[in-house]
Amino acid sequence: MYPNIPYDGLSWPITQHAGVLNKESLDGLLNACLQCQGQKADASIINDYLVSRNILTANVRADSNQVDAWRDYQQILSEFGLIYSTRLSKEIKLTPVALAYLNNRLNYDEIITLQVMRYQYPNGHKSDVSSSLKSSYDGDFNYTSFTELQAHHKILVHPAAIVWFVLYNLWQLNEMPILSIDEMQNYIIRCTRHSDVGLCVDLIITARNQGLLWLFLFLWRGFRTA
């Protein structure tokens, strides 16, 4: 059986900073890290690099009235596996993938594609639980982290890989290899294992054919009454 959605509010967020994720900002963040590589992150040095070059906004914090672009945007690098998480290492350490990118062995499209395809859930970088998720959860919320919640519901997926497999299977079956928002929300998000892909594709095709049948009946009835 195709699984029901494991819990209300399920999503596969990759980064909350998608609006600033582009080649210029990624280059800027990585080059800012080079100012402190192998040392404890000096926020003032990194912030000055980012702001003085107009790479990112200053993001002055209301509580301290200080520029804090690094605090707000550093998670882009850890989420995409380009630096070791500051939770694990207080020193700034670029990963081999980040170094390959800086040495022009990978271009921007390649590195984003590579890292997005590797992105998985559960995910240790996504540990915070939003208030909206807690309020939408059906039942008592007894989890200490987002990672624990997804692990409890046995979600083991690479979201981008799931989407690619579904699109590829649709194409192989001569179906339009495009997914609507409704198809993403009603079928894709319910995949909790990669083994769910086959049934997911079957249900998407069935739903599409039912939609075409209803459209045909509607048009046919309209023609008969004209």
N, C-alpha and C positions, 0 to 999 in steps of 0.2 A: 504494500500500500504506500502511496505517496504521503509523506509526513504532513501533518498539520503544522502551522506556524508554531514553533516551540514556545514562544511567549509574546505577549503584546509588546509593541515597541521595538521589535527586533530590527536591527539595521547592521550594515557592514561599513561603518565610516572609515575612510582611509586617512583623511586629514581635514581638520576644520579650516585650514588655511588655503583651500583650493584656489581662492580668488587671487592669491599672490604667488601661486606656484607657477613660475615660468623660468626660462633659461637665465634671464638677468638676475632674478632674485636668488636662484639656486647658486649661480656662480658667485654672487656677492656673499651669501652665507658661508659657502665653502672657503672662499678667500679670506673672509673675516676670521674663520676658525684657524687658518694658517698663522694668524698673528699670535696665537696662543697654543699652537700644537705642541703636545707633550707636556703642557703645563696646566695648572688649574685655570679654568676659564676666568678671564678678567673682563667682567661685563662692560666696564667703562671703555676699554680698548675696542672691544667688538662693537659696542653700540656706536662709538665714534666713527668706526670704519663704515658701518651700515648707513648711518644717517648723513655723514658728511658727503658721501657719494650718491645720495638720493636713491639708495637701493631699496630701503624700506622706511616706512614712517617711524617717527620717533617713539610713538606710543607712550607718551608721558603718563605715568600712573598718578591717580588722584591721591592715593595715600601718602606717597613720598615726593610727588612733584619731580620725579626723576625720569630720564629717558630709560626705557626698558625694552627696546626692540628685541634684544637677545632672549630675554626671559619669555617673551610672547611667541617668538618664531623658531626657537631652537628645536622644538619638537618636530618640525618639518624634516630636519636632517636625521633625527633618531628614528622617526616613523618610517622613513624610506631607507633605513639601513645604511646611512652615509657617515654617521658618527656613532660611536658606542654611547649608549644611553648614559646621561649624567647621573642616573641612579646607580649605575654599575661602576662608573669611573669618573672621578672628579676632574681628571685630566682630559683635555680635548684630544681625542684620538680618532682620526679619519679611518674608515674601513678600506679594505682593498678595492672595493667597487668605486668609492669616492676618489681614491688616488688614481685609478685607471681613467676615470672621467677627467680629472684635472690634467692628466698626462696625454689627453686626446686619444686614448685607446677606445673610448666609448663616446658617442655623441649624446646630446640631450635626449632625443627621442628613444635611443637605445637604453639609456640608463633608467628612464621613467618606465618604459615598457618592462624591462627586466625586473625592476623592484616592485612594480604593481602586480606582476604575475606571481611574484614570490609572496606577496602579502597574504597573511593567513589569519584565521580565527579558530580558536582563541588567540588573542594577541596581548602579550605582556605590556606593550606600549599603550594600550587602551585600557587603563585600569579604573579611571574615574567613572562613577555612575551619576548620570544627570538626574535632576529632580523630576524631569518629565518622564524619564524611563521608569523611575520608581512609582510615579503616580499612575502610569499606564499598565503596570504589571498586575496581572490577575492573581491575587493571593498575597500572602505575607512575603515581603522582600527581606530575605535573611542572608544576603550575599555581601561580602566585604569589598568586592571589586567587580568590574565589568568582565574581567578575565574569568573569575570564579563562576559568574552567572553563565557564561557561554560554555565553560567546561562542564558545568552541571547538566546542561541540556544537550551535551554530547555533540556540539557543533564543531566539525572538523573540516573546514573548507578553505580553499584559496578562492576568494570571490571572483577575481578577474579570470581565473582559469575556468571556473564554473560557467561564466558568461561566454567565454570563448568556445568551450566545448558545446554548449547549447547552440550557438550561432553556427558552428561548423556542422553539427548534425542536421540542423535545419537546411543548410545549403546542400548537404549530401542527399537529402530527401526532396530536393527541388522545391523547397519552401523558401519564402522570402527571409534571408538571413538578417532580419532586423527585429529588435525587441521593443515593444511599446512600454510605457511606464506601467500600464496595467499588468502587462505580462511579467514585468520585473517584480512588481509587488505581489501578484497573485500566485506566481509559480516559481520564479528564480529564487526568491528570498526563502522559500520553504525547503530548499535543498540543504540538508544538514551533513551530507556526505557526497563525495564525487560520484558514488554509485547511483545517486538519485537522478543523474542527468538524463538517462534514457527515458524514464517515465515522465520526467519533466517535459521533455521534447514531445512525447506522445500527447500529453494533456494540452500543451500549447497548440499543437496542430488540430486536435479535436475541437478546442474552443474556437479556433479560427474558422474551421469548417462549419460549425454551428452558427457562427456569426454570418457567414456567407449564405447559409440556408435561410436564415431569418430575413436577410436582405432580399434574396430571390423571392420569397413568399410575399414580402411587402410590395415589391415591384410588380409581381404577377397579379396580386389583388388590385393594385392601382390600375394596371392595364385592363383588367376585366371590368372595372367599374367606370372606365373612361368612356 
